[in-house]
Amino acid sequence: MPSLDAYTLAVTSALAALFMAITMGGIFLAGNREHAIADWALAGVLFCLGHMLGNLAMAGTVVIDLRTTIALGNTSIFLAYGLILVGIQEHLGHRRSGAMILAMALAILAAGLFWPGMYANTSSRVGLLATVYMGLAIACTFMLWRAEDRMLAGYRKAVALVILGNAVLLSLRAVYIALGRGESAEPGGVNVMVPAFLSSMVFYMALNVALALLLFRRKEAHLRHMARHDALTGLLNRYSLEEYAAREMARVDRSDHQLSVVLLDLDNFKRINDEHGHAAGDRVLVEAADRVREMIREGDIAFRVGGEEFLVLLPGADGREAARIADRLRRSLADGPFRYRSTEIRVSTSVGVVAYDPVHDNWESLQRRADQALYRAKDGGRNRVELAPDRASSPGAA
Ligand SMILES: Nc1nc2c(ncn2[C@@H]2O[C@H](COP(=O)(O)OP(=O)(O)OP(=O)(O)O)[C@@H](O)[C@H]2O)c(=O)[nH]1
């Protein structure tokens, strides 16, 4: 195999880091204006700068003097690792440790300029920095591994493994140098700089791909969530309803389970908007959704199906039990006033309830019967629950 020289590899790993900066910067400019992505783009720039300074130092073409060049290069690389960590914190919604990273960067710069243990002793410098990078990598890995959102866990773990793998390689290099093998950049012989730069290059490329995949998968999951949920209340939306209803009805068709539907409509909602403003109306809708969510059991499924209209699927409940649950929901919405700033707003709700009849009903007839029960509740004076008559006793309802 032709020998690879450390100078060229320093430049190629700098270019790989630059490619990461361009990819992350591109994703940021394309509209994902998250701090995390900007942090990772800047990390790419700093990795690139660090390697270029390292290359100049190795070649003896120093910017100011050798000590300053090495100190600036190491500070750049440290800041880049720090920004990877801060970006991960931002991405996961944790508190950012930006101030601590900056303070540590200044300490590393000062040590590189003024502490002989850092500028005059390669083995202790490399060992110290490897320890610091290992600490940051473990912090990144820990956060990514423990994140709550299970859906993207595989992608986050891939990022974590790339970061941890690189830290392990950096530590091996530190051990190798501590054993007195040196890190001469001269071609020929065993040269630790060659595998070091090669692994850095692979690290930037792998990190770039892993982060980009994580970001795209998260965007995709977000869009999928948006398509199925109501943006204001966070409940499932009307488009999801049919899918859930079909699933629950099929379950009833296969067994002797029950299924009921509760349709709630806030009364005179237009008046709330007119009297208190649209923002107050929105607040009432959000809180009403929260109250519905809190009142229902696990397994019950709530939807916002219209402006001020909610629907709850109650698997396992027959009509009478569903009417009882519906009345509890009605009372929970009517009892405590809703608050918008300092204003108290009282709302009542009309509710239509229907039990699914697997012999006579399909989804359309079930919805129609729920609507009819709701209209009866409205016509009967509002703030009440109406249970649709059994399908067998009301053939005209089809
Ligand atoms: N603030 C707010 N208002 C909404 C939203 N969606 C629908 N609305 C309003 O809800 C009101 C519904 O009015 P109507 O359909 O006349 O019904 P209502 O005033 O509740 O009267 P009844 O249903 O007959 O008791 C309209 O004024 C809509 O503008 C929303 O997302 N936010």
PDBQT file of the ligand as one rigid body, heavy atoms in Angstrom, charges set to zero:
ROOT
HETATM    1  N1  LIG A 401     -61.310  30.932  18.440  1.00  0.00    +0.000 N 
HETATM    2  C1  LIG A 401     -61.627  29.977  17.559  1.00  0.00    +0.000 A 
HETATM    3  N2  LIG A 401     -62.891  29.938  17.070  1.00  0.00    +0.000 NA
HETATM    4  C2  LIG A 401     -63.191  28.966  16.192  1.00  0.00    +0.000 A 
HETATM    5  C3  LIG A 401     -62.242  28.032  15.757  1.00  0.00    +0.000 A 
HETATM    6  N3  LIG A 401     -62.857  27.200  14.871  1.00  0.00    +0.000 NA
HETATM    7  C4  LIG A 401     -64.129  27.623  14.764  1.00  0.00    +0.000 A 
HETATM    8  N4  LIG A 401     -64.354  28.693  15.567  1.00  0.00    +0.000 N 
HETATM    9  C5  LIG A 401     -65.565  29.481  15.756  1.00  0.00    +0.000 C 
HETATM   10  O1  LIG A 401     -66.565  28.687  16.358  1.00  0.00    +0.000 OA
HETATM   11  C6  LIG A 401     -67.822  29.322  16.062  1.00  0.00    +0.000 C 
HETATM   12  C7  LIG A 401     -68.865  28.255  15.794  1.00  0.00    +0.000 C 
HETATM   13  O2  LIG A 401     -70.065  28.914  15.625  1.00  0.00    +0.000 OA
HETATM   14  P1  LIG A 401     -71.402  28.175  15.281  1.00  0.00    +0.000 P 
HETATM   15  O3  LIG A 401     -71.122  27.036  14.352  1.00  0.00    +0.000 OA
HETATM   16  O4  LIG A 401     -72.340  29.224  14.833  1.00  0.00    +0.000 OA
HETATM   17  O5  LIG A 401     -71.855  27.537  16.594  1.00  0.00    +0.000 OA
HETATM   18  P2  LIG A 401     -72.027  28.099  18.052  1.00  0.00    +0.000 P 
HETATM   19  O6  LIG A 401     -71.875  29.579  18.132  1.00  0.00    +0.000 OA
HETATM   20  O7  LIG A 401     -71.106  27.307  18.939  1.00  0.00    +0.000 OA
HETATM   21  O8  LIG A 401     -73.515  27.741  18.351  1.00  0.00    +0.000 OA
HETATM   22  P3  LIG A 401     -74.109  26.304  18.676  1.00  0.00    +0.000 P 
HETATM   23  O9  LIG A 401     -73.158  25.266  18.193  1.00  0.00    +0.000 OA
HETATM   24  O10 LIG A 401     -75.391  26.264  17.956  1.00  0.00    +0.000 OA
HETATM   25  O11 LIG A 401     -74.269  26.237  20.167  1.00  0.00    +0.000 OA
HETATM   26  C8  LIG A 401     -67.572  30.223  14.854  1.00  0.00    +0.000 C 
HETATM   27  O12 LIG A 401     -67.672  31.561  15.266  1.00  0.00    +0.000 OA
HETATM   28  C9  LIG A 401     -66.162  29.913  14.441  1.00  0.00    +0.000 C 
HETATM   29  O13 LIG A 401     -65.470  31.066  13.970  1.00  0.00    +0.000 OA
HETATM   30  C10 LIG A 401     -60.928  28.120  16.274  1.00  0.00    +0.000 A 
HETATM   31  O14 LIG A 401     -60.013  27.336  15.954  1.00  0.00    +0.000 OA
HETATM   32  N5  LIG A 401     -60.667  29.107  17.169  1.00  0.00    +0.000 N 
ENDROOT
TORSDOF 0
